[in-house]
C-alpha cells in the first residue's frame, strides 16, 4: 500500500481529525489519527494489517516466532497482523507503571516483531522493546501502521512503518499561536482514569 492509500483508509473511517490535540506523548498537534475509528471496521483493519504483514515479510529476515504489541492501542493491529503472518500474538500491559508480559510465557531467544498502531516519539515501543529484551527475546523490529515522526522516532529497534506521515508536534511551551488559540483535547488513552 502507498502512503496515500493508508491515509485514505483513515480519512474514509473519519479517523483523521483536525484541531488542537494533546498526544499520548504529551506533545501538541493540529492532527490526531483516531485509529479506534479505523479499528471499529474489521475490513479496514484487515486491509492495513495484511499490508503491514507483507511489509514485515519483506523487511525482516528469517523466521518470526511472535508478534507482541503494547496494550491497549496495539492489541487490534497486533492480533490482525499476527493472523496474516500465521504466528501467535501477545501483548504487554502496564503493571506498576512498566510494561510486562503478564499473561504469557516467552522462551529466551524468541524472535519477536513488535506491532504498534501509530508511532510518534517511540516511547511505548522502547518500553516494549526493553520489557521483551529483559526476558531474553530477540526483538527483530518495531513495526507500525503509521510513523508520525517521519523516521525520526527511536523505538529501540529497526522501525518498519506501513506509512510515514510527518505531522507537526510541539511541546506545550512552544505552541504556534494558531494552535494555542484552539482549545486542547486529549482523545488518546494514556493517562485516562
C-alpha positions in Angstrom: 0.0 0.0 0.0 1.1 3.5 -0.7 1.2 6.2 2.0 -1.8 7.9 0.3 -3.8 4.7 0.3 -3.1 4.2 4.1 -4.1 7.7 4.9 -7.2 7.4 2.7 -8.3 4.4 4.9 -8.1 6.7 7.9 -10.0 9.5 6.1 -12.7 7.1 5.0 -13.2 6.0 8.6 -13.4 9.6 9.9 -10.2 8.9 11.8 -8.1 11.9 10.6 -9.1 14.7 13.0 -8.1 18.4 12.9 -7.9 20.8 15.8 -5.7 21.0 18.9 -4.8 17.7 20.4 -2.6 16.5 23.2 -1.0 13.3 22.1 -0.1 10.4 24.4 3.5 11.6 24.3 2.4 14.9 25.8 3.2 16.8 22.6 0.5 19.0 21.0 -0.6 18.6 17.4 -3.1 20.0 14.9 -3.8 16.5 13.6 -4.9 13.4 15.5 -5.2 10.0 14.0 -8.0 8.4 15.9 -7.2 4.8 15.0 -10.1 3.4 17.0 -12.4 4.7 14.3 -10.4 2.6 11.8 -10.3 -0.5 14.1 -14.1 -0.5 14.5 -14.3 -1.7 10.9 -12.8 -5.2 10.5 -12.5 -4.8 6.7 -10.5 -1.6 7.0 -8.3 -3.1 9.8 -7.7 -6.2 7.7 -6.6 -4.2 4.7 -4.0 -2.3 6.7 -2.7 -5.2 8.7 -2.4 -7.5 5.7 -0.3 -4.9 4.0 1.8 -4.5 7.2 2.3 -8.2 7.4 3.6 -8.2 3.7 5.9 -5.3 4.6 7.2 -7.2 7.6 7.9 -10.3 5.4 9.9 -8.1 3.0 11.8 -6.2 5.7 12.6 -8.7 8.5 14.9 -11.6 7.5 14.3 -15.1 8.9 11.5 -16.6 10.9 9.4 -14.7 13.4 8.1 -16.5 16.5 5.7 -13.9 17.9 4.1 -10.6 17.4 4.0 -8.5 20.6 2.0 -5.3 21.0 1.7 -2.7 23.7 -1.8 -2.6 25.3 -4.2 -1.0 24.6 -3.6 0.7 21.3 -1.6 -2.1 19.7 -3.9 -5.0 20.5 -6.1 -5.0 17.5 -3.4 -4.3 14.8 -1.0 -6.8 16.6 -3.6 -9.6 16.5 -4.7 -8.9 12.9 -1.1 -8.6 11.7 -0.1 -11.9 13.5 -3.1 -13.6 11.8 -1.7 -12.6 8.4 1.8 -13.8 9.5 0.3 -17.0 10.8 2.1 -16.7 14.2 0.8 -16.1 17.8 0.0 -12.6 19.1 0.8 -11.5 22.6 0.8 -8.2 24.4 2.5 -6.3 27.2 0.5 -4.2 29.6 1.4 -1.8 32.4 2.0 -3.1 35.9 3.3 -0.6 38.4 3.9 1.8 35.5 6.1 -0.5 33.5 5.2 -2.8 30.6 5.2 -6.5 31.5 4.3 -9.7 29.6 1.8 -10.7 32.3 -0.4 -13.3 30.6 2.1 -15.2 28.5 5.4 -17.0 28.7 8.1 -16.4 26.1 11.2 -18.6 25.7 14.6 -17.0 25.8 15.8 -16.2 22.3 12.3 -16.0 20.8 12.3 -13.9 17.6 9.8 -11.1 18.1 8.3 -8.3 16.0 6.5 -5.6 17.8 3.4 -4.3 16.1 2.2 -0.8 17.1 -0.6 1.3 15.8 1.0 4.7 15.5 4.5 5.8 16.5 5.1 9.4 17.4 8.1 9.6 19.7 8.7 5.8 20.0 8.3 5.8 23.8 5.8 3.0 24.0 7.9 1.0 21.5 11.1 1.5 23.5 9.3 0.4 26.7 8.0 -2.7 24.9 11.5 -3.5 23.5 13.0 -3.1 26.9 10.4 -5.4 28.6 11.0 -8.1 25.9 14.8 -7.9 25.9 14.7 -8.3 29.7 13.0 -11.6 29.1 15.8 -12.6 26.7 13.7 -12.1 23.5 15.4 -11.2 20.2 13.5 -8.1 19.1 13.9 -8.0 15.3 11.9 -4.8 14.5 9.3 -2.4 15.7 6.5 -2.1 13.1 3.6 0.3 12.9 0.7 1.3 10.6 1.8 5.0 10.6 5.0 6.6 11.7 4.1 10.2 12.6 7.7 11.1 13.2 8.7 10.8 9.6 11.5 8.4 10.5 12.8 10.5 13.5 11.5 8.3 16.3 13.9 6.0 18.1 11.9 2.9 19.1 14.9 1.0 20.3 15.0 -1.4 17.3 14.7 -1.0 13.5 11.4 0.7 12.6 9.3 -0.6 9.8 6.2 1.6 9.0 3.4 0.9 6.6 3.3 4.6 6.0 5.2 7.7 7.2 3.1 10.8 7.8 5.1 13.6 9.4 2.7 15.7 11.4 3.9 18.7 13.4 4.0 18.1 17.2 5.0 20.7 19.7 5.9 20.9 23.4 3.3 22.8 25.4 5.7 25.8 25.9 6.4 26.1 22.1 2.9 26.1 20.5 2.4 28.2 17.4 -0.2 31.0 18.0 -2.8 29.4 15.7 -2.7 26.2 17.7 -2.6 27.9 21.1 -5.8 29.7 20.2 -7.7 26.5 19.9 -9.0 24.5 23.0 -6.9 21.4 23.5 -8.4 17.9 23.5 -6.9 14.7 24.7 -8.6 11.9 22.8 -5.8 9.3 23.4 -6.0 6.6 26.1 -2.8 7.2 28.1 -3.4 8.9 31.4 -7.2 8.2 31.4 -8.7 7.0 34.6 
